[in-house]
Amino acid sequence: MPQTILCLASYFKGGAFLQACKQAGLNVVLITVDKMKDEAWPRESIDEFFHMPELGKRPGITHAVAYLARSRQIDLMVALDDFDVETVAHLREHFRLPGMGDTLARNFRDKLAMRTTARNAGLLVPEFTGVFNHDRLREFMARVPPPWLLKPRSEASSMGIKKINHPDELWPILESLGDQQSFFVMEQFVPGDVYHVDGLVDDGEVLFSIAHKYGQPPLSVYAGGGVFITRSLDRESDESKALVAFNKQVLKAMGIVRGATHSEYIRAHADGRLYFLENAARVGGANIAECVEHAAGVNLWGAWARIEIANLRGEKYPLPPTRAGYAGVINCLARQEWPDLSGYHDPEIVWRLNKKYHAGLIVASPDAARVESLLNSYAERFGHDFLAVLPPREKAADM
């Protein structure tokens, strides 16, 4: 009888993960949300498909999975979206299944937990404090120069972040939050260049990692609009080597055992040092997975699935050979329903986004400088040709 994997996905993603599980002979069960039920899921790789109004609401999700478990032996549970990491951790604890549990999951969802863990490990992080005691907040604002960022502890990417320039701005916001105040963290705003390192971990060992640099920081894109750009860095550069080394330290401190990771860092303009921003136990959004695949030949979704399957079967996962290419992605919300990208025809273009009201490309080359040059030239053109100006709440934040 085949083993069964249950996947939760609050967003349409992870098709290659589901396909890899089915190809390996697993029985694949997917639960998604109602609004994602009609997306182009790889139905041929899904044995059972369910949808609910929301996946994070307890005890509803626990009851639903318990009902499924009455007639199915569930062997493995995986969260395909960032919003599902804590939910699946709770379910693993409840059903006593292998994988990340509640406490460890906080290091990959809770911005206060991950910052505390990093700081306790001696790693550089921007100054921060929990939003608990108001006298502590006053002391923090008196000691740490503004501006500050008020961040939801468990939102994804840049969602819900507010920039605070003066103490008087904070108190009305906290008053409006009421009992939700403790679910936020206050952090020093550190101007600098923002990076991400994406990779794979098995048995606590980093098997693969690749460093990228954002064009604009995701917070700037989310709050002010604009074109999203990220590109892989020259692997032989000091910049890339420092990020990869720092990322290994961070992941060791966080305690991840296996899976895909997406971690963000900032090199401060003031002192030139790398600071930890946040990390996630998932594949990066905003088409970063496709970018990594075109640069290095590694499909992060498929490799992650095979890591989980190998562990389930008591085997060791061998990472296939990778290549030392480079790639970059550019995308934005578009004012056209189906943007016309035919005017972009450089031979380095290897992928085009096919999504309503979005424009996007991936370029790839053996030369990191060529990728950077192309993306820089496209940025202004995207702004002119496609970019939609929308309120911040309508901007995509899947990064």
C-alpha positions as CSV (number, residue, x, y, z in Angstrom):
1,M,0.0,0.0,0.0
2,P,1.5,3.4,-1.0
3,Q,2.4,5.9,1.7
4,T,0.3,9.0,1.9
5,I,1.4,12.6,1.9
6,L,-1.0,15.4,2.9
7,C,-0.1,18.9,1.5
8,L,-1.7,22.2,2.6
9,A,-1.6,25.2,0.3
10,S,-3.3,28.5,1.0
11,Y,-1.9,29.8,-2.3
12,F,-1.6,28.3,-5.8
13,K,2.0,26.9,-5.8
14,G,4.0,23.7,-5.4
15,G,2.9,21.9,-8.5
16,A,6.3,20.4,-9.1
17,F,6.3,19.2,-5.5
18,L,3.1,17.4,-6.0
19,Q,4.3,15.9,-9.3
20,A,7.5,14.6,-7.7
21,C,5.5,12.9,-4.9
22,K,3.3,11.2,-7.3
23,Q,6.2,10.1,-9.5
24,A,7.8,8.6,-6.4
25,G,4.7,6.4,-5.9
26,L,3.1,8.3,-3.0
27,N,-0.6,8.8,-2.5
28,V,-1.0,12.6,-2.8
29,V,-3.8,14.4,-0.9
30,L,-4.1,18.2,-1.3
31,I,-6.1,20.7,0.8
32,T,-6.3,24.2,-0.5
33,V,-8.7,27.2,0.1
34,D,-11.9,27.7,-1.8
35,K,-10.6,30.6,-3.8
36,M,-7.7,28.5,-5.2
37,K,-9.8,25.4,-6.0
38,D,-10.1,26.3,-9.7
39,E,-6.4,27.0,-10.3
40,A,-4.3,24.9,-12.7
41,W,-3.3,22.3,-10.1
42,P,-1.6,19.2,-11.6
43,R,-4.7,17.1,-11.1
44,E,-3.1,14.0,-12.6
45,S,-0.7,14.0,-9.7
46,I,-3.3,14.5,-7.0
47,D,-5.2,11.5,-5.7
48,E,-7.6,13.4,-3.5
49,F,-8.4,17.1,-3.7
50,F,-10.2,19.1,-0.9
51,H,-10.8,22.7,-0.3
52,M,-12.0,24.8,2.7
53,P,-12.8,28.5,3.3
54,E,-9.5,28.8,5.2
55,L,-6.8,26.5,6.4
56,G,-5.4,28.3,9.4
57,K,-8.5,28.4,11.6
58,R,-8.4,26.0,14.5
59,P,-9.9,23.7,15.6
60,G,-11.6,23.5,12.1
61,I,-8.5,22.3,10.2
62,T,-7.6,19.8,12.9
63,H,-11.1,18.3,12.8
64,A,-11.0,18.1,9.0
65,V,-7.7,16.3,8.9
66,A,-8.8,14.0,11.8
67,Y,-11.8,13.1,9.7
68,L,-9.6,12.2,6.7
69,A,-7.3,10.2,9.0
70,R,-10.2,7.9,10.0
71,S,-10.0,6.2,6.6
72,R,-6.5,7.1,5.5
73,Q,-3.0,6.4,7.0
74,I,-1.3,9.8,6.7
75,D,2.5,9.3,6.8
76,L,3.7,12.8,6.0
77,M,2.4,16.4,6.1
78,V,3.9,19.4,4.3
79,A,3.1,23.1,4.1
80,L,3.4,24.4,0.5
81,D,2.8,28.1,1.5
82,D,4.3,30.2,4.2
83,F,0.9,30.8,5.8
84,D,0.6,27.1,6.3
85,V,3.9,26.4,8.1
86,E,2.5,26.9,11.6
87,T,-0.7,25.1,10.8
88,V,1.1,22.0,9.5
89,A,3.5,22.1,12.5
90,H,0.5,22.0,14.8
91,L,-1.0,19.2,12.9
92,R,2.2,17.2,13.0
93,E,2.3,17.6,16.8
94,H,-1.3,16.6,17.1
95,F,-1.0,13.5,14.8
96,R,2.6,12.7,16.0
97,L,4.1,12.8,12.6
98,P,7.7,13.5,11.6
99,G,8.9,17.0,10.7
100,M,9.0,20.5,12.2
101,G,6.8,21.0,15.3
102,D,5.3,24.0,16.9
103,T,8.4,25.4,18.6
104,L,10.8,25.0,15.7
105,A,8.2,26.4,13.3
106,R,8.3,29.7,15.1
107,N,11.9,30.2,14.0
108,F,10.5,30.3,10.4
109,R,7.3,32.2,10.8
110,D,7.4,34.3,14.0
111,K,9.6,37.4,13.3
112,L,10.2,37.9,17.0
113,A,11.2,34.3,17.6
114,M,13.6,34.1,14.7
115,R,15.2,37.4,15.6
116,T,15.6,36.3,19.2
117,T,17.1,33.0,18.1
118,A,19.6,34.7,15.8
119,R,20.6,37.3,18.4
120,N,21.1,34.6,21.1
121,A,23.4,32.7,18.6
122,G,25.6,35.8,18.3
123,L,24.4,36.8,14.8
124,L,23.9,40.3,13.7
125,V,20.3,41.5,13.6
126,P,18.8,45.0,13.6
127,E,17.8,46.2,17.0
128,F,14.3,45.0,18.0
129,T,11.8,44.5,20.8
130,G,8.6,42.7,21.3
131,V,5.5,44.9,21.6
132,F,4.6,43.9,25.1
133,N,5.5,46.5,27.8
134,H,5.0,50.1,26.9
135,D,7.8,51.4,29.1
136,R,10.2,49.0,27.2
137,L,8.9,50.5,23.9
138,R,9.6,54.0,25.2
139,E,13.1,52.9,26.2
140,F,13.7,51.3,22.8
141,M,12.7,54.4,20.9
142,A,14.8,56.6,23.2
143,R,17.9,54.4,22.6
144,V,17.5,53.3,19.0
145,P,17.4,56.1,16.4
146,P,14.3,56.3,14.1
147,P,12.8,55.3,11.8
148,W,11.4,52.0,13.1
149,L,9.4,49.3,11.5
150,L,6.3,47.8,13.2
151,K,6.0,44.3,11.8
152,P,3.3,41.6,12.2
153,R,5.1,38.6,13.7
154,S,3.5,36.0,11.4
155,E,2.7,37.7,8.2
156,A,4.6,36.8,4.9
157,S,7.3,39.0,3.4
158,S,6.5,42.8,3.7
159,M,2.8,42.5,4.4
160,G,1.4,44.7,7.1
161,I,4.6,46.5,7.9
162,K,4.3,50.1,9.1
163,K,7.2,52.6,9.2
164,I,7.3,54.8,12.3
165,N,9.3,58.0,12.2
166,H,8.4,59.5,15.6
167,P,7.1,58.0,19.0
168,D,3.9,60.0,18.7
169,E,3.0,58.0,15.6
170,L,3.2,54.6,17.4
171,W,0.7,55.0,20.2
172,P,-2.4,55.6,18.0
173,I,-1.5,52.5,16.0
174,L,-1.1,50.4,19.1
175,E,-4.5,51.8,20.4
176,S,-6.1,50.7,17.1
177,L,-4.5,47.2,17.4
178,G,-5.9,46.7,20.9
179,D,-5.4,43.1,22.0
180,Q,-3.5,42.3,18.8
181,Q,-0.4,44.4,19.9
182,S,1.5,41.5,21.2
183,F,1.5,39.9,17.8
184,F,3.8,42.6,16.5
185,V,7.6,43.3,16.8
186,M,9.3,46.7,16.6
187,E,12.5,46.8,14.7
188,Q,15.1,49.4,13.8
189,F,15.0,50.4,10.1
190,V,18.4,49.7,8.6
191,P,19.0,51.3,5.2
192,G,21.0,49.0,2.9
193,D,21.1,46.5,0.1
194,V,18.8,43.5,0.6
195,Y,19.6,40.0,-0.5
196,H,18.1,36.5,-0.3
197,V,19.7,33.1,-0.1
198,D,17.6,30.1,-1.3
199,G,18.5,26.5,-0.7
200,L,17.9,23.0,0.4
201,V,18.7,21.3,3.7
202,D,18.8,17.6,4.6
203,D,19.7,16.2,8.0
204,G,20.7,19.7,9.2
205,E,23.3,20.0,6.3
206,V,23.0,22.7,3.7
207,L,23.0,20.7,0.4
208,F,22.6,23.7,-1.9
209,S,22.4,27.5,-1.7
210,I,22.5,30.4,-4.1
211,A,22.6,34.1,-3.2
212,H,20.6,36.8,-4.9
213,K,20.3,40.6,-4.7
214,Y,17.1,42.4,-4.9
215,G,16.8,45.5,-7.1
216,Q,14.6,47.4,-4.7
217,P,14.0,46.0,-1.2
218,P,10.7,44.1,-1.1
219,L,9.4,46.6,1.5
220,S,9.9,49.4,-1.0
221,V,8.1,47.5,-3.8
222,Y,5.2,46.6,-1.5
223,A,4.8,50.0,0.1
224,G,5.5,52.3,-2.7
225,G,4.9,50.2,-5.9
226,G,7.4,49.6,-8.6
227,V,9.1,46.8,-10.4
228,F,10.4,43.7,-8.6
229,I,13.8,42.5,-9.6
230,T,16.2,39.9,-8.2
231,R,19.2,38.3,-9.7
232,S,21.8,35.6,-8.8
233,L,25.2,37.0,-7.7
234,D,28.6,36.0,-9.1
235,R,29.4,32.9,-7.1
236,E,33.1,33.9,-6.9
237,S,32.4,37.4,-5.5
238,D,33.1,38.2,-1.9
239,E,29.5,39.4,-1.6
240,S,28.1,35.9,-2.6
241,K,30.6,34.0,-0.5
242,A,29.8,36.1,2.6
243,L,26.1,35.6,2.2
244,V,26.3,31.8,1.7
245,A,28.5,31.5,4.7
246,F,26.3,33.7,6.9
247,N,23.2,31.7,5.7
248,K,24.8,28.5,6.9
249,Q,25.3,30.0,10.4
250,V,21.7,31.2,10.4
251,L,20.1,27.9,9.4
252,K,22.2,26.1,12.0
253,A,21.1,28.5,14.7
254,M,17.4,28.2,13.6
255,G,17.6,24.4,13.8
256,I,16.1,23.4,10.5
257,V,16.5,19.7,9.8
258,R,15.3,19.3,6.2
259,G,13.4,21.1,3.4
260,A,13.6,24.3,1.3
261,T,14.7,27.6,2.8
262,H,14.4,31.2,1.8
263,S,16.3,33.7,4.0
264,E,16.8,37.5,3.7
265,Y,19.7,39.6,4.7
266,I,20.7,43.3,4.5
267,R,24.1,44.8,4.0
268,A,23.9,48.1,6.0
269,H,25.0,51.2,4.2
270,A,26.2,52.6,7.5
271,D,28.8,49.9,8.5
272,G,28.9,47.5,5.5
273,R,28.0,44.5,7.7
274,L,25.5,41.8,6.9
275,Y,22.4,41.6,9.2
276,F,19.8,38.8,9.4
277,L,16.3,40.0,8.4
278,E,14.2,36.9,8.3
279,N,13.8,33.3,7.0
280,A,11.2,30.9,5.9
281,A,10.9,27.1,5.6
282,R,9.6,27.2,2.1
283,V,10.4,28.0,-1.6
284,G,10.7,31.7,-2.3
285,G,7.8,33.3,-4.2
286,A,7.7,36.0,-6.9
287,N,9.1,33.4,-9.4
288,I,12.3,33.0,-7.5
289,A,12.1,29.2,-7.9
290,E,12.0,29.5,-11.6
291,C,14.9,31.9,-11.5
292,V,17.0,29.4,-9.4
293,E,16.2,26.6,-11.8
294,H,17.4,28.6,-14.9
295,A,20.5,29.6,-13.0
296,A,21.6,26.4,-11.4
297,G,19.4,23.6,-12.9
298,V,17.8,22.9,-9.5
299,N,14.0,22.7,-9.2
300,L,13.6,23.6,-5.6
301,W,10.1,22.2,-5.4
302,G,11.0,18.8,-6.8
303,A,14.2,18.5,-4.8
304,W,12.4,19.4,-1.6
305,A,9.8,16.7,-2.3
306,R,12.5,14.1,-2.9
307,I,14.3,15.1,0.3
308,E,11.0,14.5,2.2
309,I,10.4,11.2,0.5
310,A,13.9,9.9,1.0
311,N,13.6,10.6,4.8
312,L,10.2,9.0,5.0
313,R,11.7,5.9,3.4
314,G,14.9,5.9,5.5
315,E,17.1,6.8,2.5
316,K,19.7,9.4,1.8
317,Y,18.9,12.1,-0.8
318,P,21.7,12.6,-3.4
319,L,21.6,16.1,-4.8
320,P,22.0,15.9,-8.6
321,P,24.8,17.9,-10.3
322,T,24.1,21.6,-10.6
323,R,25.4,24.2,-13.1
324,A,27.1,27.6,-12.4
325,G,24.9,29.8,-14.5
326,Y,23.1,33.0,-13.6
327,A,19.5,34.3,-13.9
328,G,17.3,37.1,-12.8
329,V,13.6,37.8,-12.7
330,I,11.7,41.0,-13.2
331,N,8.0,41.3,-12.7
332,C,5.3,43.8,-11.7
333,L,1.6,44.3,-11.5
334,A,0.4,45.4,-14.9
335,R,-2.4,47.8,-16.0
336,Q,-3.2,45.5,-18.9
337,E,-5.2,42.3,-18.4
338,W,-2.7,40.4,-20.7
339,P,0.5,42.5,-21.1
340,D,2.2,42.2,-24.5
341,L,5.8,41.2,-23.9
342,S,6.6,40.6,-27.6
343,G,8.8,43.7,-27.6
344,Y,11.2,41.9,-25.3
345,H,13.1,39.5,-27.5
346,D,16.7,39.2,-26.2
347,P,18.0,35.7,-26.6
348,E,18.7,35.5,-22.9
349,I,14.9,35.5,-22.1
350,V,14.1,32.0,-21.0
351,W,10.7,32.4,-19.3
352,R,7.7,34.6,-19.6
353,L,5.0,35.1,-17.0
354,N,1.5,34.1,-18.1
355,K,-0.8,35.7,-15.5
356,K,-3.6,38.2,-15.7
357,Y,-2.5,41.8,-14.8
358,H,1.1,40.7,-14.3
359,A,4.2,41.2,-16.5
360,G,7.3,39.1,-15.9
361,L,10.4,37.7,-17.5
362,I,13.4,35.6,-16.5
363,V,16.7,36.1,-18.2
364,A,19.6,33.6,-18.0
365,S,23.3,33.7,-19.0
366,P,26.6,32.2,-18.1
367,D,27.7,35.8,-17.4
368,A,26.3,37.4,-14.2
369,A,27.1,40.9,-15.5
370,R,25.0,40.3,-18.6
371,V,22.0,39.3,-16.4
372,E,22.4,42.4,-14.3
373,S,22.7,44.6,-17.4
374,L,19.6,43.2,-19.0
375,L,17.5,43.6,-15.9
376,N,18.6,47.2,-15.4
377,S,17.7,48.0,-18.9
378,Y,14.2,46.4,-18.6
379,A,13.4,48.1,-15.3
380,E,12.6,51.5,-16.8
381,R,10.8,49.9,-19.8
382,F,8.6,47.8,-17.5
383,G,7.7,51.0,-15.6
384,H,6.7,52.7,-18.8
385,D,5.1,49.7,-20.6
386,F,3.2,47.9,-17.9
387,L,3.4,49.1,-14.3
388,A,0.0,49.6,-12.6
389,V,-0.3,52.1,-9.8
390,L,-2.4,50.5,-7.1
391,P,-3.0,51.1,-3.4
392,P,-0.5,49.1,-1.2
393,R,-3.1,46.7,0.0
394,E,-3.6,45.5,-3.6
395,K,0.0,44.8,-4.3
396,A,1.4,41.3,-4.4
397,A,3.5,40.2,-1.5
398,D,4.4,36.7,-2.3
399,M,8.2,37.1,-2.0
